[in-house]
Amino acid sequence: MLNVFKIIKNTQVEGPGKRFCIWVQGCNKHCAGCFAKDTWEFGAGQDYEVSDLIEMIKSEKNIEGVTFLGGEPFEQANELSKLSRIIKSLELSVVCFTGYSYEELQAKHDTDVDEFIKNIDLLIDGGFEVDKFDLSRPWVGSSNQRYIFLTDFYSQKDIDKCKNKIEARISPDGKLEINGMGDFEQIKKNFCLQLGKNNVK
């Protein structure tokens, strides 16, 4: 079972092209300034069977691949190694964000971690660092984070074509949900100001 914080079945702001995105639940990194603190607590999400996630992915048409975010995907490397292997067999790409460096992952000498890495096309590594805040590159928020091309599915040329963007959705319970990469504190301020103006009218 994979413990999941959130799923967005079709998005264009979490990696190259249109993607199925899975935010896993649970993270030990606890980076200062992290905007996804709701994903830190282990076991607080919804459990999914790998087979059920695969059926959900198959039902989405015109997606280029699947992106794993978090939380920390490598805390659930066993389940994600199985899921990513099947995703690759469907000829879809796999992008994974991690707070660990690639070198730290390799140094673990963990079979599940190694198997997961084998089925990732693009690894975006490194935790968010407040003092290195930088939105000049797509999908990342600090300059220490790197694009690690583990297969030839993607290259730096694909990265250079992209820019940071956000998407906004209204959830069934009426909550505004934003995903992608941007200055979320400023976005929240602007939204509150606009909401205030509307209320005055």
C-alpha positions as CSV (number, residue, x, y, z in Angstrom):
1,M,0.0,0.0,0.0
2,L,1.1,3.5,-0.8
3,N,0.1,6.3,1.6
4,V,-0.8,9.3,-0.5
5,F,-1.5,12.9,0.4
6,K,-3.0,14.1,-2.9
7,I,-3.4,13.0,-6.5
8,I,-3.9,15.3,-9.5
9,K,-4.7,13.2,-12.5
10,N,-3.8,15.8,-15.2
11,T,-1.5,18.8,-14.7
12,Q,1.0,20.7,-16.8
13,V,3.0,22.3,-14.0
14,E,4.7,19.4,-12.3
15,G,7.3,18.3,-14.9
16,P,7.5,18.1,-18.7
17,G,4.2,17.8,-20.6
18,K,0.9,16.7,-19.2
19,R,1.3,14.5,-16.1
20,F,-0.4,12.4,-13.6
21,C,0.9,13.5,-10.2
22,I,1.1,11.7,-6.9
23,W,2.0,13.5,-3.7
24,V,3.1,10.8,-1.2
25,Q,2.5,11.2,2.6
26,G,5.4,11.3,5.0
27,C,8.7,13.0,5.2
28,N,11.6,13.0,7.7
29,K,13.5,15.9,6.0
30,H,11.4,18.8,7.4
31,C,13.2,21.5,5.3
32,A,12.9,25.0,6.7
33,G,10.4,27.1,4.6
34,C,8.8,24.0,3.2
35,F,5.3,24.9,1.8
36,A,4.1,21.2,2.0
37,K,4.2,20.7,5.7
38,D,0.8,18.8,5.5
39,T,2.7,16.0,3.8
40,W,5.2,15.5,6.7
41,E,3.2,13.3,9.0
42,F,3.5,9.6,8.2
43,G,0.4,7.5,7.8
44,A,-1.9,10.6,7.6
45,G,-2.8,10.1,4.0
46,Q,-5.0,7.7,2.1
47,D,-3.8,4.2,1.3
48,Y,-3.8,3.0,-2.3
49,E,-3.0,-0.4,-3.8
50,V,-0.4,-0.1,-6.6
51,S,-2.8,-1.9,-8.9
52,D,-5.5,0.7,-8.2
53,L,-3.1,3.5,-9.0
54,I,-2.1,1.8,-12.2
55,E,-5.7,1.6,-13.3
56,M,-6.2,5.3,-12.5
57,I,-3.1,6.2,-14.6
58,K,-4.2,4.0,-17.5
59,S,-7.6,5.8,-17.6
60,E,-6.0,9.2,-18.2
61,K,-5.5,9.9,-21.9
62,N,-2.8,12.1,-23.4
63,I,-0.5,12.1,-20.4
64,E,3.3,12.0,-21.0
65,G,4.1,10.5,-17.7
66,V,3.8,10.4,-13.9
67,T,5.4,12.6,-11.3
68,F,6.1,11.7,-7.7
69,L,6.3,14.5,-5.1
70,G,5.8,14.7,-1.4
71,G,6.4,14.3,1.3
72,E,9.4,12.3,0.5
73,P,9.0,9.6,-2.2
74,F,12.0,7.6,-1.2
75,E,10.5,7.0,2.3
76,Q,8.1,4.6,0.3
77,A,10.7,3.3,-2.2
78,N,9.4,-0.3,-2.1
79,E,5.9,0.6,-3.3
80,L,7.1,3.3,-5.7
81,S,9.7,0.9,-7.2
82,K,6.9,-1.4,-8.1
83,L,4.6,1.4,-9.4
84,S,7.3,3.1,-11.4
85,R,8.4,-0.2,-13.1
86,I,4.8,-0.7,-14.4
87,I,4.6,2.9,-15.4
88,K,7.7,2.5,-17.5
89,S,6.2,-0.7,-19.1
90,L,3.3,1.5,-20.3
91,E,5.9,3.7,-22.1
92,L,5.2,6.7,-19.8
93,S,8.0,8.8,-18.2
94,V,8.7,9.0,-14.5
95,V,9.8,12.2,-12.8
96,C,10.6,12.2,-9.1
97,F,11.3,15.0,-6.7
98,T,13.4,14.2,-3.6
99,G,14.8,16.1,-0.6
100,Y,17.8,13.8,-0.7
101,S,20.8,14.4,-3.0
102,Y,21.4,11.7,-5.6
103,E,24.7,10.9,-3.9
104,E,22.8,10.4,-0.6
105,L,20.4,8.0,-2.2
106,Q,23.2,6.0,-3.8
107,A,25.0,5.8,-0.4
108,K,22.0,4.2,1.2
109,H,22.8,0.9,-0.6
110,D,19.2,0.0,-0.2
111,T,17.7,-2.5,-2.7
112,D,14.3,-0.7,-2.9
113,V,15.9,2.7,-3.4
114,D,18.2,1.3,-6.1
115,E,15.3,-0.4,-7.8
116,F,13.2,2.8,-7.7
117,I,16.1,4.8,-9.2
118,K,16.3,2.4,-12.1
119,N,12.8,3.3,-13.2
120,I,13.1,7.1,-12.9
121,D,13.8,9.2,-16.0
122,L,14.3,12.6,-14.4
123,L,15.3,12.9,-10.7
124,I,15.0,16.4,-9.2
125,D,17.1,16.3,-6.1
126,G,17.8,18.4,-3.0
127,G,15.7,19.9,-0.3
128,F,14.4,23.4,-0.4
129,E,16.9,25.9,1.1
130,V,15.4,29.3,2.1
131,D,18.7,31.2,1.7
132,K,19.0,29.9,-1.9
133,F,15.4,30.8,-2.9
134,D,15.3,31.0,-6.7
135,L,12.4,30.7,-9.1
136,S,14.4,31.2,-12.3
137,R,14.2,27.5,-13.2
138,P,11.1,25.3,-13.7
139,W,9.6,23.3,-10.9
140,V,12.2,24.1,-8.2
141,G,12.4,26.8,-5.6
142,S,16.0,27.0,-4.6
143,S,19.3,27.1,-6.6
144,N,20.8,23.9,-4.9
145,Q,18.2,21.7,-6.5
146,R,19.4,19.7,-9.5
147,Y,18.0,18.0,-12.6
148,I,19.5,14.5,-12.8
149,F,18.9,12.8,-16.1
150,L,18.9,9.0,-15.4
151,T,17.7,8.0,-18.9
152,D,17.7,9.7,-22.3
153,F,13.9,10.3,-22.1
154,Y,14.6,13.9,-21.2
155,S,17.6,16.3,-21.6
156,Q,18.5,19.9,-20.6
157,K,16.8,21.1,-23.8
158,D,13.5,19.9,-22.4
159,I,14.0,21.8,-19.2
160,D,15.0,25.0,-21.1
161,K,11.6,25.0,-22.9
162,C,9.7,25.2,-19.6
163,K,9.0,28.0,-17.1
164,N,7.6,28.0,-13.6
165,K,3.8,28.1,-13.7
166,I,1.0,27.5,-11.2
167,E,-2.5,26.0,-11.6
168,A,-5.5,26.8,-9.4
169,R,-8.4,24.5,-8.8
170,I,-11.5,24.7,-6.6
171,S,-12.0,21.4,-4.7
172,P,-15.4,19.8,-4.2
173,D,-15.5,21.3,-0.7
174,G,-14.9,24.8,-2.1
175,K,-11.3,25.1,-1.1
176,L,-8.8,26.8,-3.4
177,E,-5.9,24.5,-4.3
178,I,-2.8,25.7,-6.0
179,N,0.0,23.5,-7.4
180,G,3.1,24.2,-9.4
181,M,6.0,26.4,-8.4
182,G,5.8,30.1,-7.5
183,D,6.2,32.6,-4.7
184,F,3.3,31.1,-2.7
185,E,3.4,33.7,0.1
186,Q,3.0,36.5,-2.4
187,I,0.3,34.5,-4.2
188,K,-1.6,34.1,-1.0
189,K,-1.3,37.8,-0.1
190,N,-2.5,38.9,-3.6
191,F,-5.4,36.5,-3.4
192,C,-6.4,37.8,0.0
193,L,-6.2,41.4,-1.2
194,Q,-8.3,40.6,-4.2
195,L,-10.8,38.7,-2.1
196,G,-11.0,41.7,0.2
197,K,-11.8,44.0,-2.7
198,N,-14.5,41.8,-3.9
199,N,-16.1,41.6,-0.5
200,V,-16.1,45.4,-0.3
201,K,-18.0,45.6,-3.6
